[in-house]
Amino acid sequence: MEKTYVTAIIVAAGSSTRMGGHVSKQLMCILGKSVIEHTLNAFENAESIDEIVIVARDCDREEIQKRIDRNGFEKVKKIVTGGKTRSESVRNGIAQCDEKTTHVAIHDGARPLVTTEDIENVVDVGLCYGGATLGTKVIDTIKVIGKDSVITSTPDRDKLVAVQTPQVFRLEDYISALDELKSKGKEAEFTDDCAIFEATGRNVKVVEGSRENIKITTAEDITTAENIMRSRRKA
């Protein structure tokens, strides 16, 4: 059996424009710790993760390093600068992976509520299947709209999932998929890593995740995250 080595690539290079402030959302506080600290803690405690590479904005690297040192996160090996697109940022992270890396677990730095258990589950499936992602079944009715916001169709929600991260891929296959899209001038079109696999004919298995694994996008999400964390602590 192949000896595996999993590198978590934490993508934390977003501009945070929808937060309405100047502070990166990765550095915003949730119950005494920053978003990125909560995120890193889950991966630090996951036995399936061998190392962590963070992709961040240059202006945030020093502050993120301070939080790494404060918490003693031993798995974090590198902080690298992000690119102009998500795929470029992920490429920058991949370039700093250990030479032993066989698989990557790509995660949004602004998803601080991911649990170690869910990380272990999706990595386990990713190692077996080659591509896996956390996701949850859609419970609302979804409509497709066209011109002037007129509804054109209603997809079967039994076939719909809301995709989350981490998303786990065999590194060799992921790089091949990226290179294939780059050769066609399409690499920059994708904001979701699963879509890169899909667009090149590769399969991705969905692993049931938690609806609590929200992405911090707006100021209201900070309040929601605090409430979830308080509920977890009580439980």
N, C-alpha and C positions, 0 to 999 in steps of 0.2 A: 504493500500500500504506500502511496505517495506520502512523504513526510511534508506536512503542511506548515506554513508560517503565515500568519494573518496580520496585515498592517491595517490599522484603522486610519483612514484619512478624514480628518475633521475639517470640513469646509466652513471657514468663519471669515470669509473675505467680502461679505456683502456690505453695501453702502448704508443700510439702515435708514433709507430715506422715508419709509412709511412710518417710522417711529416718531417723526416730528422733532427730533433733537439732534444734538451734535455728538452725543456719546454712542459708540457702537453698541448694538443690542447685545452682543456677546459679553459686554462688560457691565450691563445693567444688573442691578441687585435683585435677587429673589430670596427672601428670608435669610439675609446675612451673607450670602455668597453670590458671585456673579454667575450669569447664565453659562459661560464657558466652564466654570469650575464644576457646576452640577453635571454638565455634559461629560467632562473628562473623568469625573469620579465613577460614572457608570462603566466607562470603558476600562479604566484602571482596574476595576474589580472583576472584569470578565476574564475568566481563565482562557477563553478561546482567542483572546487578543494578545499578540506577542509584542507589538510596538504601536506607537501612535505618532502620526505626522500631522501637524496643524498647518492649515493654509489660512493666512490672515492678511489684513491690510498692513502695510509698513507702519502706519501710525499707531497700530494696536499691538505690535509685536512686543514691545517693552513691557506694557501692562499685563499682557497675557503671560509673559515669562515670570513676572513677579508672582502671579497667582499659581503658576506651576511650582515655583520654589516654595511658596508658602504651604502648599498642600503636600509637597513631596511626591508628586506624580512621577514615578520612576520609568513608566513606559513611554513617556513623551521623549522622542529622540530629536525631532527637528521642528522648527517653526519656519515656514517658507512663505514667500510673498505670493499673493493671489494674482490671477491673470485678468484679462478683460472680460472673459466669459467663464461660465462654470466649468466647461470642459477644459479650458486652458488652466484654470485653477487646479483641477484634479490632476492634470498632466504634471503641473509643477510639484504636486504632492507625490505623485508616483515616481518622479525623478529622484526623490530622496528616500525611497523605500529601501530597506535592507536588501542586499543581493539574494538573501534566502527567501524573500517574499514570494509566496505562491498565490495568495488571494488578498484582495483588498475589501475592506468594509467601509464604504463611503457614507459619511453621516453629516447632516446639517448641524453646524455648531450651535444653531439657535433652536435645537430640540433638546432642552435640558431635562425633560421628563422621561426620556427613554430609560427602561429598566435594564439592569444587567441580565435578568432572565430572558428578556426579549432579544437582547444582543446574542446571547448564547444560542437561542433557538434559530435565529435567522442565519447565523454563521454555520451552524450544524447543517442546515439544509443547503446553504451555498456551497459548502465543501463537497457535498454529495452530488449536487445538481449542476454546479457551474455558475448559476446565477440565481439569486434569491433576494426578495425584498419584504420588509414588513408592510402590512396593509390592513385596512379594516373594510368590512362590507358597508356599502352605502345604504343608509336607512331612509334618506329623503328621496322623494320622486325628483328625478333630474329631467330637465327639458333642454332640448336643442333649439336655439333661436336663430333667426335669419335677419333679413333686412327689417329695420324699424322695430327690432326686438319682438318680432312675431314668432310664436312657437312653430317650429317645423316638424318636430318629432319628439317621442318620448322613449328613451332607451329602456330596456329591461334591466331594472336595478339589481336583479339577481345575478347579473353578469358584470356588475360594476364594483370596483373597489377604490377606496381612497388610499393612494400609495404614500408610504412614509419612508423614513430612513432609520437604521442603516440599510444600504443595498450592497449585497455581497457578490463579488465576481471573481472568477479565476483570472488572475492578472494577465496572463498571456492572451486570453480571449478578449479581455477588455481593451488592451492595447491594440490588438488586431482590428477590433471594431472601430476604435477611434481613428486609426490610420486609414481604414477603408472609407470612412465618412469624410476625412480630411482630403483624401484624394479626389473626392467628388465635390469639394467645396461646401459640404453640409455640416461639418462638425459644430460650428458655432450656433446652429439652429436649436440645439437640444439643451434644455434646462433640467432634464431628468435623466439620470444615468441608465435607468431601465430602458428608456426610449432608444438609447444608443445600441443596446443589445437587440431590441425589437427591430430597429431599422436595418439591421444587418443579418436578420434571419435567425438570431439566437434566442433561446427560450429563457424566461425568468419565472421562477416559482414564487408564488405569494404565500407568505407565512402570516397567520393571523396575529396581529399586534393589538395594541391598546388604544382606545380613543383618547386616552390621557397623553399620548405622545404627540402633543401639539407643537407647532412651530411658532416661535415668538416672532410676530410680524408687526403687530400694533401695540400701543400702550395698554389696551384692554387685555391683551394676552398675558401681560405680567401679572395682573390681578388674578386671572384664571389660573395661572401656574402656581401662584402663592396658595390659592385655595386648595388645589390638588395636593400640593406638598403637605399642607396642614392636615388634610384628610388622611394622607398616607402615614403621617407620624402618629396620629391618633389610633389608626388601625394597628 
